Amino acid sequence: DIDGVGHKFHLELVLEDVLDKDSTVNCTAEVLYHLGDKNIAPDVQFTIEGELKNADEADNVFYNRIRSLEKELVAENIPDSHGHVPPEMEPVRLLAWAASGYVIRQNSTENTNFQLAQIKRVKQVKRNDEHLEFDYTILLHEMVSQEIIPWQMTVLWNPQHGVQVTQESRQPEHASE
């Protein structure tokens, strides 16, 4: 407890590469949740020991595939109700997972535990620059309350600049229907 400021947590954890489960690195982090104002994202400071596997090749394959599509990508329900993700949609899911991490951090409190449950809908937005843009409607599972929360996020991405969430907002409950 830090008087008048908030609660700070010191974490030691192992990060696992989502694509290569045998690749792990140690991480230490300090997370400060501010008192009172729920609109302030927690402060996070972290150190990673080592590096995870380089995903440049897979990123470039996905990037070039999406750039070469005749029509913008549109998809729904990833994973489907049986937990299946079509192989060609796995990079779309991983991009949503990375971007949702930002949304989750920005909207977390000490009393929440968000997890990405599903991409309800994703639609690529046509751009004339080097970035790919996607409008996602995702469902976040708030593990403490067991609430399923629809969230909209606009994501820019390219292999050289990484993931950027340019807009995000919680949606009304009926938005997931």
N, C-alpha and C positions, 0 to 999 in steps of 0.2 A: 504494500500500500504506500502510495506517495501522497502525503497530505495535500488536499486541495487540488490535486492534479488527476489522479486516477490509479489504476491497478496495472502493474507491470509484471509480465510473465517471462521467465527465461525457459527456453525450450531447447532440447537436444533431440534431433531426429535424423532418420536415414531417408533420403530421397531415392525413389526408385524410378528408373526410366520406364515410361509407359510402353515404349516399343521394344525394349530389351530388359526384361525383368531381372536379368543377372547383373545389370549395370546399376550400381548404387553409389551414392556419395553421402558423406556426413554433413549435417547442417546444424548450425546453432542460430537461434533467433531470439530477439527480445521484442515483445509485443506490448504496447502501452494502450490500454483502453482508457479514454478520457472520461472523467466524471461528468454526470449531468447531460450534456448535449449529445443526443443520439445521432445528430447529423454530422458529427466529426468522425471520420474514418480513423481506425486505430493506427498508431505509428508502428512501423515494422522495420527493424534493422536485422540483417542476417549476414551470415558468413557461410560460404560453401567451401568444403575441402575437396578439391579435385574437380573433374568435369564429367558430365554425362556424355554418352555417345553423340557424335555429330550427326544431325539430321538433315544436313544441307542437300544431299542427293534426293531424299524423299520429298523435301520441301520443294525443290526445283521441279520434280516430276509432277507434283500436284499443281504447282503454280502454272506450269506450261499447259497442263491438261485443261485447267479452268480457263486460261486465256484463249485457248483454241476452240472453245465451245461455240457452236453456231448461235445458240440462244443462251440467255443467262440461266444459271442453275437455279432450280426451285425444287425443294424437297420437304417432306413432312414426316413427323413421327420417327425420329432417329434417337434411340432404337425403337423398334416397333413393340407392340404389346407382348411379344414373346422374348424381348431382349436382343433381337437380331439386328445387327448393323450390316447393311450390304458393304462389301469390301471397298467399293468406289466411294462410299460415304464416310469411311473411317477418317480420312483427313479433315472432312467437314466437321465431324464430331470432335476431333482433337483440337481444331481451331476454336470451336465453341467452348470446349473445356478450358483452354488457356484463357480465353476472353472472360469466361464466367468467373475465373479466379479473381480477376480485377473487380468485377461486380460484387462478388462475395466479400472481398476485403473491404471495399468501400462502404458496404452496408451491414457489416458485422458489429455485434456487440458481444460482451462477455456471455450473454445469455442466448446466443444463437449458434446454430451449427448447420449452415447451408451446404447442400450437395446438388450438383447438376443431375437432374433426373432424366430429362428428355429435351431434345430439340423438337418443339411442336411444329415450327415452320422456319425455313431458311430460304431467303431469296437473294440472289446476287444482284447487285446494282451496277449498271453499266457505267464505266469510267473511261476517261481518255488519258489517264496517266499510268504509271507503273504499278499502282496499288490495285488489289482486289478489294471489293467492298461487299459486305454481306449484312442484310438485315435479318436478325435472328429473333424469334420468339421462343424463349426457353422456359422450362418448368424447373424451378428450384424447390427441392424438398427441404423444408426447415425441420431438422430432425428432432428438436426439442418439442415443438408444438405439433409436429406431424402435418403441418400445413403444406400444401402444394401451391407455390406462388408463381404466376406467370410474370415473366420479365422480358422486356424488349431491350435489345442492344444492337447498336450499329458498330460493325467491326471493320477496320482497315487492316490489310495484311499484305506484305510481300516478303520474300525470303531475306532480303538485305536489311530491312527495317523492323521486322518482327510484327507483333500484334499490338494494335491500338484500338481501344474502345472509345469511340468518339461521342457516343450518346448511349444512355442507359436509363431505364425507368421501370419501376414496378407497375404492373398492369392490373386493372380490376380483375377480380376472381373469375368472372365470366369470359375473360379474354382467352382462356385456355380451351374453350369449347369450340 
